[in-house]
Amino acid sequence: MTAPARVFLDHCEAGATGTVIPVDIAAAKALAAATPVAGTETIDLLAANGRVLATGGIAALALPPFNSSAMDGYAVRLDELAGSGPWRLPVTGRIAAGDTPAETLGGAVRILTGASVPPGFDAVVMQEKCRLEGNVVVIDERPRAGRNIRTAGEDLRQGERLFEAGAVLTAQQLALLAGQGLADIEVRRKIRIGLISTGSELKEPGQPLLAGQIFNSNRVMLRASLDACRWAEVVDFGIVPDTRQAISAALAEASSRCDAVITTGGVSAGEEDHVSWAVGSGGGTLDVLKVAMRPGKPVKVGRIGAALFLGLPGNPNATLVTFRVIALPALRRLAGMVETAPKWVEAVAGFSHEKRADRTEFVPVRLSAGGSDGLPRLIMLGRGSSASLRAISQAEGIAVLSPGLDRVEHGTRLSFEPS
């Protein structure tokens, strides 16, 4: 990879002379700039949903921990079912889930689902396959060995590996940990993300809107996206006007308090785009200056102080695309996650669209009925404007139009990431 770009106080290589790099290289540089945070904490299992597992572990307990009945019925010893049936066995006991089975010398034992199978009993006859006559059960069909018994360790063997460090804990994984008897778990500490909205034209929703001003939609979109990341917490620095002094001060504070800093707006090469200059004035470096993508070409990635820096464009569609394709994978790595890449799904185009062959294009799409090939059809929304809020609000995902294509036709194979 190329060395980080130098950022000068009166000029930045991110302008017209900056090198344009492919999307995959930009994403790789963002991952390389994100060093997983140190520090862990032990938390209650009930609070661990969505958190990043700090260490792997092995099963201390087999699951199930004992042979248990999978049905309501009667536990039997097969050696008592000799010859041809029907067989008549006295009912010598009853075991429900949670009971400690007493030693039983013979006959059949009434057993309920989840109950421990008594030692020496090797099959359970479901109650629908037998009939009770007083205190005697009549069995017409001889079961095979192990019938309707969940054997100890068939789900999970003692000593078997559970999860790897860096896994994001789901409700189902927490259920397995609870089944091991764990009340708490060691997880990576949450990463702290500083969010800065740049733009003198911005107002927060609910404030008076003057001529030439717009509401700050990116802040709400990114906050909602990051709030869904249980492994992160956001420090919101609000709106910062388009002045070098104000942006430099905000970056200095954010980078001193946070593990990552995300800015929106001010990353192009215009007269009022001061973010790159402010990164340089704070001693930062930029590894990504311009990317061969639409929307989002001026996205910036680097470091400022000890913090990862992610400078996203200000137009909402460009903000969304660069956040999901470049920023979010880097934040996942920063949080210590093993799996960081977007989850692309194969689909086919249900639209036609012309594009430049030398760049990757990302378009908002919705799903339509699949074809005979079983793949979902994608309908492109909007006209490709990076400022379109309506299109991204209706989108069910983002489709990627690969470099090398100059036109997408109906039926072209594509990939998309569901919302």
Secondary structure as GFF3:
##gff-version 3
##sequence-region A 1 419
A	DSSP	beta_strand	20	21	.	.	.	ID=ss1
A	DSSP	alpha_helix	23	33	.	.	.	ID=ss2
A	DSSP	beta_strand	40	44	.	.	.	ID=ss3
A	DSSP	three_ten_helix	45	47	.	.	.	ID=ss4
A	DSSP	beta_strand	68	69	.	.	.	ID=ss5
A	DSSP	beta_strand	73	76	.	.	.	ID=ss6
A	DSSP	three_ten_helix	78	80	.	.	.	ID=ss7
A	DSSP	beta_strand	87	95	.	.	.	ID=ss8
A	DSSP	beta_strand	108	111	.	.	.	ID=ss9
A	DSSP	beta_strand	123	126	.	.	.	ID=ss10
A	DSSP	three_ten_helix	127	129	.	.	.	ID=ss11
A	DSSP	beta_strand	130	133	.	.	.	ID=ss12
A	DSSP	beta_strand	136	139	.	.	.	ID=ss13
A	DSSP	beta_strand	149	150	.	.	.	ID=ss14
A	DSSP	alpha_helix	171	179	.	.	.	ID=ss15
A	DSSP	beta_strand	184	188	.	.	.	ID=ss16
A	DSSP	beta_strand	191	198	.	.	.	ID=ss17
A	DSSP	beta_strand	202	203	.	.	.	ID=ss18
A	DSSP	beta_strand	214	215	.	.	.	ID=ss19
A	DSSP	alpha_helix	217	227	.	.	.	ID=ss20
A	DSSP	beta_strand	232	240	.	.	.	ID=ss21
A	DSSP	alpha_helix	244	257	.	.	.	ID=ss22
A	DSSP	beta_strand	260	264	.	.	.	ID=ss23
A	DSSP	alpha_helix	275	281	.	.	.	ID=ss24
A	DSSP	beta_strand	285	288	.	.	.	ID=ss25
A	DSSP	beta_strand	290	291	.	.	.	ID=ss26
A	DSSP	beta_strand	293	294	.	.	.	ID=ss27
A	DSSP	beta_strand	300	304	.	.	.	ID=ss28
A	DSSP	beta_strand	307	312	.	.	.	ID=ss29
A	DSSP	alpha_helix	316	322	.	.	.	ID=ss30
A	DSSP	pi_helix	323	327	.	.	.	ID=ss31
A	DSSP	alpha_helix	328	334	.	.	.	ID=ss32
A	DSSP	beta_strand	345	349	.	.	.	ID=ss33
A	DSSP	beta_strand	353	354	.	.	.	ID=ss34
A	DSSP	beta_strand	360	368	.	.	.	ID=ss35
A	DSSP	beta_strand	377	380	.	.	.	ID=ss36
A	DSSP	alpha_helix	389	394	.	.	.	ID=ss37
A	DSSP	beta_strand	397	401	.	.	.	ID=ss38
A	DSSP	beta_strand	407	408	.	.	.	ID=ss39
A	DSSP	beta_strand	413	418	.	.	.	ID=ss40
###
